[in-house]
Amino acid sequence: MRPDPALGPLADEVLAACRAAGLKVATAESCTGGLIAALLTSIAGSSDVFERGFVTYSNEAKNELLGVPADLIARHGAVSAEVVRTMAEGALARSRADIAVAVTGIAGPGGGSVQKPVGLVFVALARRGDGAPACHRHVFADRGRGFIRDETARAALELLLSAARGR
């Protein structure tokens, strides 16, 4: 399934804003499986902004690559504000980036519950030297896995754009 064509121009905007602000970016992705990194790196010249990406789909990968404690995942679940904040912090700590965006969620079609329905996504942004990462909770319509992944990528790109523009 191809991503929403509108995401390409948004990724281009993110790169331009980060370039203008002198920011390097890292991504930490679970439910999007590298989609955000792919959108950014599909644009020629992105290497002056995009520093690296982590695809941490499993809990073990979150722990091993980003330093998310296993007990934190056990306590709150992989899809939680606590875990996504730690993912963003881990991506920043394990890169030379100035800002890092992290996503975790339930893209479906299964895996949801009453407390954590399909479409529940957390997006966090960490900025070097800025304290606790900003975290946003979304519940996207259950319109299919591709739709939820696209909306998650859109939310992450918009958060990066806002951060690069100083908002």
Backbone as numpy.savetxt, mean C-alpha at the origin, in Angstrom:
# Nx Ny Nz CAx CAy CAz Cx Cy Cz
-6.54 -10.12 -15.38 -7.39 -8.93 -15.38 -6.50 -7.69 -15.38
-6.79 -6.79 -16.25 -6.02 -5.54 -16.35 -6.56 -4.51 -15.36
-5.65 -3.68 -14.83 -6.12 -2.63 -13.91 -6.91 -1.55 -14.65
-7.67 -0.81 -13.90 -8.43 0.33 -14.42 -7.47 1.27 -15.15
-7.77 1.62 -16.41 -6.88 2.49 -17.19 -6.65 3.87 -16.55
-7.56 4.31 -15.70 -7.41 5.61 -15.04 -6.29 5.60 -14.01
-5.83 4.42 -13.61 -4.77 4.34 -12.59 -3.41 4.75 -13.15
-3.19 4.56 -14.45 -1.92 4.95 -15.07 -1.64 6.44 -14.94
-2.57 7.30 -15.37 -2.36 8.73 -15.20 -2.20 9.16 -13.74
-2.89 8.50 -12.83 -2.75 8.82 -11.40 -1.34 8.45 -10.93
-0.84 7.30 -11.35 0.53 6.91 -11.01 1.54 7.91 -11.56
1.29 8.39 -12.77 2.16 9.39 -13.39 2.16 10.68 -12.55
0.99 11.07 -12.08 0.87 12.26 -11.23 1.66 12.08 -9.93
1.57 10.88 -9.35 2.30 10.59 -8.12 3.80 10.73 -8.36
4.28 10.15 -9.44 5.71 10.24 -9.75 6.15 11.69 -9.93
5.36 12.47 -10.66 5.71 13.87 -10.89 5.74 14.66 -9.58
4.75 14.42 -8.72 4.69 15.14 -7.44 5.85 14.72 -6.54
6.16 13.45 -6.51 7.29 12.97 -5.69 8.61 13.50 -6.23
8.73 13.53 -7.54 9.94 14.06 -8.17 10.12 15.53 -7.79
9.04 16.29 -7.88 9.09 17.72 -7.55 9.44 17.95 -6.08
8.99 17.05 -5.23 9.25 17.18 -3.79 10.56 16.51 -3.38
11.21 15.84 -4.31 12.47 15.16 -4.00 12.29 13.93 -3.13
11.16 13.23 -3.30 10.84 12.07 -2.46 11.05 10.75 -3.19
11.62 9.79 -2.49 11.71 8.40 -2.96 10.61 7.60 -2.26
10.05 6.62 -2.98 8.89 5.87 -2.52 9.19 4.38 -2.42
8.64 3.76 -1.37 8.63 2.30 -1.23 7.17 1.87 -1.04
6.88 0.65 -1.47 5.54 0.09 -1.29 5.63 -1.22 -0.53
4.60 -1.51 0.27 4.45 -2.79 0.95 3.02 -3.25 0.68
2.89 -4.32 -0.10 1.57 -4.71 -0.58 1.22 -6.13 -0.18
-0.02 -6.28 0.25 -0.56 -7.61 0.51 -1.66 -7.88 -0.52
-2.85 -7.38 -0.32 -3.98 -7.73 -1.18 -3.82 -7.29 -2.64
-2.98 -6.33 -2.92 -2.77 -5.87 -4.30 -1.66 -6.65 -5.00
-0.89 -7.43 -4.28 0.09 -8.31 -4.87 1.10 -7.66 -5.80
1.46 -6.42 -5.55 2.44 -5.74 -6.38 1.85 -4.79 -7.41
0.55 -4.64 -7.44 -0.12 -3.79 -8.42 0.34 -2.33 -8.32
0.50 -1.82 -7.12 0.90 -0.41 -6.94 2.30 -0.21 -7.50
3.21 -1.11 -7.15 4.58 -1.03 -7.68 4.57 -1.16 -9.19
3.75 -2.06 -9.72 3.67 -2.25 -11.18 3.16 -0.99 -11.87
2.18 -0.34 -11.29 1.64 0.89 -11.88 2.71 1.98 -11.91
3.44 2.11 -10.82 4.48 3.14 -10.76 5.63 2.84 -11.71
6.06 1.59 -11.75 7.23 1.24 -12.56 6.90 1.03 -14.03
5.63 1.05 -14.39 5.27 0.94 -15.81 5.53 2.25 -16.55
5.87 3.29 -15.82 6.11 4.62 -16.40 7.61 4.83 -16.53
8.03 5.15 -17.74 9.46 5.37 -18.01 10.00 6.47 -17.10
11.18 6.24 -16.56 11.82 7.23 -15.70 11.43 7.12 -14.24
10.63 6.13 -13.89 10.15 6.01 -12.50 11.26 5.65 -11.52
12.40 5.19 -12.02 13.46 4.75 -11.11 14.06 5.89 -10.29
13.82 7.14 -10.69 14.33 8.24 -9.87 13.42 8.53 -8.68
12.27 7.88 -8.63 11.32 8.07 -7.53 11.05 6.75 -6.80
10.80 5.69 -7.55 10.44 4.41 -6.94 11.70 3.71 -6.45
11.80 3.50 -5.14 13.00 2.92 -4.53 12.92 1.40 -4.47
11.81 0.87 -3.96 11.61 -0.58 -3.95 10.20 -0.92 -3.50
9.83 -2.17 -3.76 8.52 -2.65 -3.34 8.63 -4.00 -2.66
7.75 -4.23 -1.72 7.67 -5.50 -1.00 6.29 -6.09 -1.26
6.23 -7.30 -1.77 4.96 -8.01 -1.88 4.96 -9.04 -0.76
4.13 -8.77 0.23 4.10 -9.59 1.45 2.70 -10.16 1.62
2.40 -11.11 0.76 1.05 -11.67 0.73 0.78 -12.56 1.95
1.77 -13.34 2.35 1.58 -14.24 3.50 1.97 -13.53 4.80
1.47 -14.09 5.89 1.84 -13.55 7.21 3.33 -13.72 7.46
3.89 -14.83 6.99 5.32 -15.06 7.15 6.13 -14.00 6.42
5.70 -13.63 5.23 6.40 -12.59 4.47 6.31 -11.24 5.19
5.17 -10.94 5.75 5.03 -9.70 6.52 6.03 -9.67 7.67
6.17 -10.82 8.32 7.10 -10.94 9.44 8.55 -10.89 8.97
8.90 -11.71 8.01 10.30 -11.83 7.58 10.82 -10.61 6.83
10.01 -10.05 5.93 10.48 -8.95 5.08 10.25 -7.58 5.69
9.19 -7.43 6.48 8.85 -6.11 7.01 8.96 -6.01 8.52
9.20 -7.13 9.18 9.34 -7.09 10.63 8.04 -6.97 11.39
6.92 -7.35 10.76 5.64 -7.33 11.47 5.64 -8.51 12.45
5.55 -8.24 13.75 5.60 -9.34 14.72 4.44 -10.32 14.53
4.77 -11.62 14.61 3.76 -12.66 14.45 2.65 -12.51 15.49
3.00 -12.09 16.71 1.98 -11.95 17.75 1.04 -10.77 17.46
1.53 -9.75 16.75 0.66 -8.63 16.36 -0.38 -9.12 15.35
0.07 -9.93 14.39 -0.85 -10.51 13.40 -1.84 -11.43 14.09
-1.36 -12.24 15.03 -2.25 -13.16 15.76 -3.30 -12.40 16.56
-2.90 -11.28 17.17 -3.83 -10.48 18.00 -4.86 -9.72 17.18
-4.42 -9.09 16.09 -5.32 -8.18 15.36 -5.76 -8.70 13.99
-5.07 -9.70 13.48 -5.34 -10.20 12.13 -4.52 -9.44 11.12
-4.22 -10.10 10.01 -3.39 -9.49 8.96 -4.08 -8.26 8.37
-5.40 -8.26 8.38 -6.15 -7.12 7.86 -6.58 -6.26 9.04
-5.70 -5.32 9.39 -5.95 -4.45 10.54 -5.10 -3.19 10.44
-5.53 -2.17 11.15 -4.78 -0.91 11.19 -3.41 -1.13 11.81
-3.35 -1.95 12.84 -2.08 -2.18 13.53 -1.06 -2.82 12.59
-1.50 -3.80 11.82 -0.57 -4.50 10.91 -0.17 -3.60 9.75
-1.10 -2.87 9.17 -0.72 -2.04 8.01 0.22 -0.91 8.41
0.03 -0.36 9.59 0.97 0.67 10.07 2.37 0.09 10.23
2.45 -1.11 10.78 3.74 -1.76 10.97 4.36 -2.13 9.63
3.54 -2.50 8.66 4.04 -2.79 7.31 4.68 -1.53 6.71
4.01 -0.39 6.83 4.54 0.87 6.29 5.85 1.24 6.98
5.88 1.09 8.29 7.11 1.40 9.04 8.24 0.46 8.63
7.91 -0.82 8.44 8.91 -1.80 8.04 9.46 -1.52 6.65
8.60 -1.11 5.73 9.06 -0.78 4.37 10.00 0.42 4.41
9.68 1.38 5.23 10.54 2.56 5.37 11.88 2.19 6.00
11.83 1.38 7.04 13.05 0.98 7.75 13.97 0.12 6.88
13.38 -0.61 5.93 14.16 -1.53 5.10 14.40 -1.00 3.69
14.36 0.31 3.56 14.59 0.93 2.26 15.30 2.27 2.46
15.57 2.90 1.35 16.14 4.25 1.38 15.08 5.29 0.99
13.82 4.86 1.05 12.72 5.73 0.67 12.46 6.79 1.73
11.83 7.86 1.30 11.40 8.94 2.19 9.98 8.70 2.69
9.16 8.06 1.85 7.79 7.74 2.20 7.50 6.30 1.75
6.63 5.64 2.51 6.23 4.28 2.16 4.73 4.15 2.34
4.12 3.47 1.39 2.69 3.18 1.48 2.53 1.67 1.63
1.58 1.26 2.47 1.31 -0.15 2.70 -0.18 -0.41 2.60
-0.53 -1.60 2.10 -1.94 -1.98 1.97 -2.14 -3.42 2.42
-3.26 -3.66 3.06 -3.69 -5.01 3.41 -5.21 -5.02 3.39
-5.79 -6.11 2.94 -7.24 -6.15 2.86 -7.76 -7.49 2.41
-9.06 -7.54 2.24 -9.75 -8.76 1.81 -10.35 -8.48 0.44
-9.69 -9.01 -0.60 -10.12 -8.75 -1.98 -11.19 -9.73 -2.45
-11.37 -10.82 -1.75 -12.42 -11.78 -2.10 -12.02 -12.73 -3.21
-12.93 -13.52 -3.69 -14.35 -13.49 -3.34 -14.65 -14.06 -1.96
-13.77 -14.88 -1.41 -14.00 -15.43 -0.07 -13.13 -14.72 0.94
-13.13 -15.25 2.15 -12.24 -14.75 3.19 -12.84 -13.68 4.08
-14.02 -13.21 3.77 -14.64 -12.17 4.58 -15.43 -12.74 5.74
-15.79 -11.86 6.65 -16.63 -12.23 7.80 -17.50 -11.02 8.13
-18.35 -11.16 9.11 -19.19 -10.04 9.52 -18.31 -8.89 10.01
-17.29 -9.20 10.80 -16.41 -8.17 11.35 -15.46 -7.61 10.28
-15.04 -8.46 9.36 -14.10 -8.06 8.32 -14.62 -8.55 6.97
-15.51 -7.75 6.36 -16.14 -8.19 5.11 -15.19 -8.09 3.90
-15.54 -8.81 2.85 -14.84 -8.65 1.58 -14.93 -7.16 1.21
-13.82 -6.58 0.82 -13.77 -5.16 0.49 -13.15 -4.30 1.58
-12.94 -4.89 2.78 -12.29 -4.15 3.86 -10.80 -4.03 3.54
-10.30 -2.81 3.55 -8.90 -2.54 3.21 -8.36 -1.48 4.16
-7.10 -1.64 4.56 -6.39 -0.62 5.31 -5.21 -0.15 4.49
-5.03 1.16 4.43 -3.92 1.78 3.70 -3.18 2.68 4.69
-1.86 2.56 4.74 -1.08 3.39 5.65 0.07 4.06 4.89
0.44 5.22 5.37 1.57 5.94 4.81 2.51 6.36 5.93
3.77 5.99 5.77 4.80 6.38 6.74 5.76 7.33 6.05
6.16 8.35 6.78 7.13 9.33 6.27 8.32 9.34 7.22
9.50 9.27 6.65 10.72 9.23 7.47 10.75 10.42 8.43
10.98 10.14 9.73 11.07 11.19 10.73 9.76 11.81 11.12
8.64 11.16 10.80 7.33 11.79 10.99 6.46 11.13 12.06
6.98 10.21 12.83 6.16 9.58 13.85 5.27 8.50 13.29
4.13 8.29 13.92 3.22 7.20 13.56 2.66 7.37 12.16
2.57 6.28 11.41 2.00 6.36 10.06 0.52 6.72 10.08
0.11 7.47 9.07 -1.32 7.75 8.87 -1.97 6.47 8.36
-3.17 6.19 8.82 -3.87 4.96 8.43 -5.30 5.30 8.04
-5.74 4.68 6.94 -7.11 4.90 6.46 -7.80 3.55 6.27
-9.03 3.48 6.73 -9.85 2.26 6.60 -10.86 2.50 5.48
-10.97 1.53 4.59 -11.93 1.60 3.49 -12.75 0.31 3.47
-13.99 0.42 3.06 -14.79 -0.75 2.75 -15.32 -0.53 1.34
-14.67 -1.18 0.38 -15.05 -1.05 -1.02 -16.17 -2.03 -1.33
-17.01 -1.67 -2.27 -18.11 -2.53 -2.67 -17.56 -3.88 -3.14
-18.29 -4.92 -2.83 -17.89 -6.27 -3.23 -18.30 -6.48 -4.70
-17.53 -5.84 -5.59 -17.81 -5.91 -7.03 -16.73 -6.72 -7.74
-16.14 -7.62 -7.02 -15.15 -8.50 -7.62 -13.75 -8.16 -7.15
-12.89 -9.17 -7.24 -11.51 -9.06 -6.79 -10.75 -7.95 -7.51
-10.90 -7.88 -8.82 -10.22 -6.85 -9.61 -10.62 -5.45 -9.19
-11.90 -5.25 -8.96 -12.40 -3.94 -8.54 -11.79 -3.54 -7.19
-11.79 -4.45 -6.24 -11.25 -4.14 -4.90 -9.76 -3.85 -4.98
-9.03 -4.62 -5.76 -7.59 -4.37 -5.92 -7.34 -3.00 -6.57
-8.12 -2.68 -7.61 -7.99 -1.37 -8.26 -8.29 -0.23 -7.30
-9.36 -0.36 -6.53 -9.73 0.70 -5.59 -8.69 0.85 -4.48
-8.10 -0.25 -4.09 -7.04 -0.20 -3.09 -5.82 0.53 -3.65
-5.45 0.19 -4.88 -4.32 0.87 -5.53 -4.61 2.36 -5.68
-5.85 2.69 -6.07 -6.23 4.10 -6.21 -6.09 4.83 -4.88
-6.58 4.22 -3.80 -6.49 4.85 -2.47 -5.03 5.05 -2.07
-4.19 4.07 -2.36 -2.76 4.19 -2.01 -2.09 5.27 -2.83
-2.37 5.32 -4.12 -1.77 6.34 -4.98 -2.24 7.74 -4.58
-3.51 7.88 -4.24 -4.02 9.18 -3.80 -3.37 9.62 -2.49
-3.12 8.66 -1.61 -2.44 8.98 -0.34 -1.00 9.42 -0.60
-0.32 8.73 -1.51 1.05 9.14 -1.89 1.05 10.52 -2.52
0.08 10.79 -3.39 -0.01 12.08 -4.05 -0.22 13.20 -3.04
-1.12 12.96 -2.11 -1.39 13.95 -1.07 -0.14 14.21 -0.22
0.57 13.16 0.13 1.79 13.32 0.93 2.86 14.07 0.16
2.99 13.77 -1.12 4.02 14.44 -1.95 3.70 15.92 -2.12
2.43 16.24 -2.10 2.02 17.65 -2.24 1.96 18.36 -0.91
2.32 17.65 0.16 2.38 18.28 1.48 1.06 18.47 2.16
0.07 17.68 1.80 -1.25 17.80 2.44 -1.48 16.69 3.41
